[in-house]
Amino acid sequence: MPPACRLVILNGARWGDVEITSSIGGRRGRERALELILLRHGETEFNRADVFRGRVDLPLNRRGKRQARAAADYLSDLSFQAFYSSPLRRSMETASAVAEPHGGRVEPLDRFIDVDYGEWSGKSVEEVREGWPDVFRLWVEDPGKVTFPGGESLQAVRRRLREGLEELADRHSGRVLLVGHKLINRMIICIVLGLSTSGIWRVDQSNGAINVISHDGRVWMLRRMNDTAHLKGLESADQRT
């Protein structure tokens, strides 16, 4: 059974304490909860080329560094308990840019590393469709059943992400940063909203985008998704990978 969740749309909302909506019913007032600022890393050359990335350890390109600085500026007035990231370089560089104005240290978390695409890494959609037509068709139609050739299954990805979210919720009752990847962030949002893995195709994640997720011990809430207002002309082109 999917976890209890709420999608809360906050028009013109201010950063600060989370307004909790109980899964049982009624308001519980304003109280401190885990507030997870979930950021996608800035652009890399593999993003620009629109090829599968996965565990390839890529640095940010020039646009990606500017996206990271823009996110850092946007989040500079907030206070954070901790700064976390996928251990891959592109995410660590993005998280470090956000942490620097706060004098923070970024802790890498292996559970949030990018998907292991195996033999698909470094290849375009066209190359993958031609080389692995059956797996690619399953990837498009029912991704929850996919195991990437030479890589990991999306069932395993979903399991490690759920465990990672539970660990963060147990560890913190304030605001923390987590920098992840396109498919990783998509899957996290599906978990939060109780969607199946096929829901990844209904969740967009742009380079440098900000999401806000809250948890009060019982209820996950998605408060913002794919916010790129801070990029102001630095947006990456749309990507299929």
C-alpha positions in Angstrom: 0.0 0.0 0.0 1.4 3.4 -0.9 2.5 5.7 2.0 0.1 8.4 3.1 0.8 11.6 1.3 -0.4 15.0 0.4 0.4 17.3 -2.5 0.3 20.8 -1.1 0.3 23.7 -3.6 1.6 26.9 -2.0 1.1 30.0 -4.0 3.6 32.6 -3.0 4.6 30.5 -0.1 7.5 31.6 2.1 10.2 29.4 3.3 9.9 28.4 6.9 8.0 26.0 9.2 5.9 23.4 7.5 2.2 23.5 7.8 1.3 19.9 8.4 -1.8 18.2 7.1 -2.6 15.0 9.0 -3.3 11.8 7.0 -6.0 11.1 9.6 -7.7 14.4 9.0 -7.7 18.0 10.1 -4.9 20.5 10.8 -2.3 19.9 13.3 -1.0 23.4 13.2 2.5 24.6 12.4 5.3 22.5 13.7 8.8 21.5 12.7 9.1 18.7 10.2 11.8 17.3 7.9 12.0 19.8 5.0 14.0 18.2 2.2 15.3 20.6 -0.4 15.8 18.2 -3.3 17.9 19.7 -6.1 18.9 18.2 -9.4 22.6 18.8 -10.3 23.6 21.3 -12.9 24.3 20.6 -16.5 27.1 18.4 -17.8 28.4 17.7 -21.3 26.5 14.4 -21.3 23.3 16.4 -20.6 24.1 18.7 -23.5 24.7 15.7 -25.8 21.5 14.0 -24.4 23.1 10.6 -23.7 22.5 8.3 -20.7 24.8 9.2 -17.9 24.3 6.9 -14.9 27.6 6.1 -13.0 29.9 8.0 -15.4 31.5 10.5 -13.1 31.1 13.8 -14.9 32.0 17.4 -13.8 29.6 20.3 -14.3 30.1 22.2 -17.6 30.1 26.0 -17.7 26.4 26.3 -17.8 26.1 23.8 -15.0 28.4 25.8 -12.7 26.3 28.9 -13.3 23.1 26.9 -12.6 24.7 25.7 -9.3 25.6 29.3 -8.3 22.1 30.4 -9.2 20.6 27.8 -6.9 23.1 28.7 -4.2 22.1 32.4 -4.4 18.4 31.5 -4.3 18.8 29.3 -1.2 21.4 31.5 0.6 18.9 33.0 3.1 17.8 29.6 4.4 19.3 27.7 7.3 20.2 24.1 6.9 20.9 21.3 9.3 22.9 19.3 6.8 24.0 19.1 3.2 23.8 15.7 1.3 24.5 14.6 -2.2 24.9 11.7 -4.5 28.6 10.8 -4.4 29.0 11.6 -8.1 31.1 14.7 -9.0 28.3 16.6 -10.8 26.1 16.4 -7.7 28.8 17.0 -5.2 29.9 20.2 -7.1 26.3 21.4 -7.1 25.8 20.7 -3.4 29.1 22.3 -2.5 28.1 25.5 -4.3 24.9 25.6 -2.1 26.7 24.7 1.1 29.6 27.1 0.7 27.8 30.4 1.8 26.6 28.5 4.9 30.1 27.2 5.8 28.6 23.7 5.4 30.2 20.4 4.5 28.6 18.0 2.0 28.2 14.4 3.0 27.8 11.9 0.1 25.1 9.3 0.4 25.5 6.2 -1.7 21.8 5.4 -1.6 21.1 8.4 -3.8 23.8 7.7 -6.5 22.5 7.8 -10.0 21.0 4.7 -11.7 23.5 2.2 -13.0 22.5 2.1 -16.7 25.2 -0.4 -17.4 25.8 -0.8 -21.2 23.4 2.1 -21.9 25.8 4.7 -20.3 27.1 7.2 -22.8 24.6 6.1 -25.5 21.8 8.1 -27.1 18.2 7.1 -27.2 18.5 6.1 -30.8 21.5 3.8 -30.0 19.7 2.2 -27.1 16.5 1.7 -29.1 18.5 0.0 -31.9 20.8 -2.1 -29.7 18.3 -3.3 -27.1 14.8 -3.0 -28.7 13.0 -5.3 -26.2 14.4 -3.7 -23.1 13.9 -0.2 -24.5 10.2 -1.0 -25.2 9.8 -2.2 -21.6 11.6 0.9 -20.3 9.0 3.1 -22.1 5.9 1.0 -21.4 6.5 -0.6 -17.9 9.8 0.7 -16.4 9.2 -0.9 -13.1 10.1 -4.3 -14.7 13.4 -3.1 -16.3 16.9 -4.3 -15.4 19.4 -2.3 -17.4 21.9 -4.5 -19.4 24.9 -4.8 -17.2 23.3 -2.5 -14.7 20.7 -2.4 -11.9 16.9 -2.9 -11.8 14.5 -0.1 -11.2 13.0 -2.2 -8.4 16.4 -2.1 -6.6 16.7 1.7 -7.3 13.2 2.3 -5.8 14.1 0.1 -2.7 17.3 2.0 -1.9 15.7 5.4 -2.4 12.9 4.5 0.0 15.4 3.3 2.5 17.4 6.5 2.1 14.3 8.7 2.6 13.3 6.8 5.7 16.9 7.3 7.1 16.7 11.1 6.5 13.3 11.3 8.1 14.5 9.4 11.1 17.7 11.5 11.4 16.3 15.1 10.9 13.5 17.3 12.0 14.6 20.5 10.2 15.7 21.5 6.7 18.3 19.6 4.8 19.6 19.7 1.2 19.9 16.7 -1.1 21.3 16.9 -4.6 20.4 14.1 -6.9 19.9 13.1 -10.5 17.0 13.2 -13.0 15.7 9.7 -12.7 16.6 9.5 -9.0 14.6 12.7 -8.2 11.7 11.5 -10.4 11.6 8.2 -8.5 11.8 10.0 -5.1 8.7 12.1 -6.1 6.9 8.9 -7.2 7.6 7.4 -3.8 6.4 10.5 -1.9 3.2 10.6 -3.9 2.6 6.8 -3.8 2.9 6.5 -7.6 4.1 3.4 -9.4 7.4 3.5 -11.1 5.7 4.2 -14.4 4.9 7.6 -12.8 8.5 8.7 -13.6 7.2 9.7 -17.1 4.8 12.2 -15.4 7.5 13.9 -13.4 9.8 16.5 -15.0 13.3 17.3 -13.6 15.4 20.0 -15.2 19.0 20.6 -14.5 19.3 22.8 -11.5 15.6 22.5 -10.6 14.5 22.7 -6.9 11.8 20.5 -5.3 10.6 20.7 -1.7 9.4 17.6 0.2 8.2 17.5 3.8 7.6 14.6 6.3 6.1 14.8 9.8 6.7 11.2 10.8 3.6 9.9 9.1 2.8 12.0 6.0 5.0 12.8 3.0 4.1 16.1 1.2 5.3 17.4 -2.1 5.3 21.2 -1.8 7.2 22.3 -4.9 8.3 20.5 -8.0 10.8 21.3 -10.8 11.1 25.0 -9.8 13.5 26.7 -12.2 12.5 30.3 -11.6 16.0 31.0 -10.1 17.8 30.0 -13.3 16.5 33.0 -15.4 17.9 32.2 -18.8 20.3 29.5 -17.7 17.8 26.7 -18.4 19.2 23.6 -20.1 17.6 22.2 -23.3 15.0 19.5 -22.9 16.5 16.0 -22.6 15.1 12.6 -23.4 17.7 10.7 -21.3 
